[in-house]
Amino acid sequence: MPFLNALFRKLTHDLAIDLGTCNTLVYLKGKGIVLDEPSVVAMTRDVTGAQRVLAVGKEAKLMLGRAPEKIEVIRPLKDGVIANFEVTHEMLRHFIKKVYQRRMLVRPRIVVSIPVGVTPVEKKAILECGKSAGASEVYLIEEPMAAAIGAGLPITEPTGNMVVDIGGGTTEVAVISLSGIVYSNSVKVAGDKMDEAIVQYINRKYNFLIGLGTAEMIKINIGSACGGEDLGIIAVKGRDLLSGVPKILHIKAKEVREMISEEVNAIVQAVKNGLEQMPPELSADILDRGIVLSGGGALLRGLDVLLGEEMMVPITVAENPLLTVALGAGKALDNIAVLRDVLVS
């Protein structure tokens, strides 16, 4: 048995998974990030009424808003945690099989990033989901800790490191020192809320209906947090609610800034609250070292400038903000000594 266990371990490649509301990223030990796909699953029913998986990831996302009644397109994660256990399980199984090219003998150890402040029930759901998806062992790491490691911050030193991870479902604010989180806060305002705000604004002001995918495209192309360069105008396809026919609407960048201003202000306030509540010694460290932004929301134009003006501290955007959490979880996995210190109990 010891020989078989050793042989089995050689066949196993451990994984780190950034299980995000919008996207799931997988880091394979020794290879880096090998998968980056939307956290979306399309389900259909057979003649007996039983559900089966039709598509996962990129293929499933293409079906959002386009699928017939018999196909249900599901985003199984909400606010960074599992909202639909069965569908998340199927999604994870699919991604693990894709990474290993369907070699089901492989049973990896996996590290999964989670938002700060998740409940014991939510933690248990993630652990069970990982096990049922084929993992031999499942470890958890908080997203801000993974982001700090991924950004290359000196988390083991007795100095304060402030990280703001802006994902799809949540914005995580944390101060890290001596391999632990000294202060943390999670607010359910991030990229998804901005998309919803764009949809509602255009619907209300122009009687024009667009989907969340179109809203995300608007945000990425001409969205910004504060004034600066003129990002111009974007042509948007949707349905005019008065006439009921498809039309094209032209939206200005200045309007988009107004559409998402409430969500941007909520993120600014969350960061401000963190600075107000941390110990004074750590405040001095943050004044010197600044704040690091990660996650897709960090790419919003002008957000770093706005935060810098409001907080009066240096703001740095991580080198690869979309990949920072996955890379950090992967680095922790590569260095088991670090992993032991930062694991969530």
C-alpha positions, 0 to 999 in steps of 0.5 A, a space after each residue: 500500500 505505501 508503494 501504491 500511495 507513492 505511485 498514486 501521488 506521482 500521478 497526481 498534480 495538485 490544483 489551486 482554484 479561484 472559484 469566482 462569481 463570474 469566472 473560474 481559474 485553475 492553477 496546475 502545480 508546476 504549469 501555472 494557470 491552465 484554465 480560465 472560463 466563465 462560471 456558467 453551466 447550461 442544463 437541459 432535460 431528457 425525455 424522462 425529465 432528468 437534468 443533464 449538463 449541456 455545456 460548461 464555461 465559454 460555451 454555456 455563457 454564449 447561451 445566456 439570454 439566447 436559450 430556449 425554454 428547455 435549456 436553463 443557463 445557470 450561474 451557480 455562484 452568487 456573491 462569491 459563494 455556492 448558490 447551487 451545490 449540484 450545478 457547482 459540483 458538475 462545473 468543477 468536475 467538468 473543469 477538473 476533467 478538462 485540465 487532466 484531459 479526462 484522466 479520472 485516475 487523478 485525484 488532486 489536492 485542491 486549494 479553493 479561494 473563498 471570500 472573507 466572512 463566509 459562514 461555516 455552512 458555506 465553507 462546508 458546501 465548498 469543501 464537500 463540492 470539491 470532494 465530490 468533484 474528485 479531489 482527495 483533499 480540499 483546503 480553503 484560502 481567503 481571497 485577499 490573502 491569495 491576492 496578497 501572495 499573488 501580488 508579491 506582498 511580504 505577508 510574513 513580515 510585521 508590516 501592514 499590507 492592504 489589499 482590495 480585491 474587486 471581483 464579480 460578486 464581492 469587493 474584499 478589503 483586508 489588511 494583512 500582517 505576519 501571515 494573518 488577516 488583521 482587518 477584513 470586510 466584504 461588501 456585495 458590490 462589485 462588477 455584477 452590480 455595475 452591470 445591473 446598474 447599467 441595464 436599469 439606467 438605460 431601461 429607465 431613461 431610454 425605455 431601451 432593454 439590453 442584457 447583462 452581457 451587453 452591459 458588461 461590454 459597455 462597462 469594459 469599453 467606456 466605463 470609468 470611475 472618474 473624469 479624465 480622457 474622453 472615451 467617446 461613444 459606444 453603439 449598443 444593440 437592444 430592444 426599444 420598449 415603446 416600439 417593441 423592435 430592435 434598435 441601436 442606441 448610442 451611449 456616452 462614456 460620461 453617462 456610463 460613469 453616472 450609471 455606476 457611480 453609486 457602486 463605485 462610491 460603495 467600493 470607495 466607502 468600504 476602503 475608507 472604512 478599512 483605513 478608519 478601523 485598522 490599528 494606528 501602527 498599521 495605518 502608518 505602514 499603509 501610508 508608506 506602502 499604499 494599497 494594492 488593487 486586484 480582481 477584474 474591477 481593478 481594471 475600471 478606468 480611473 478607479 485607482 486615481 479616485 481611490 488615491 485622491 480620496 484616501 491620500 495614499 499610493 494606489 497600485 494595480 496588481 500586474 495581472 489583476 484578473 489572475 492575482 488570486 489564482 496565482 496567489 493560491 497557486 504559490 501557496 500550494 507550491 510552498 506548503 509551509 506558507 500554505 499551512 499558515 494561511 489556511 482557513 480553519 
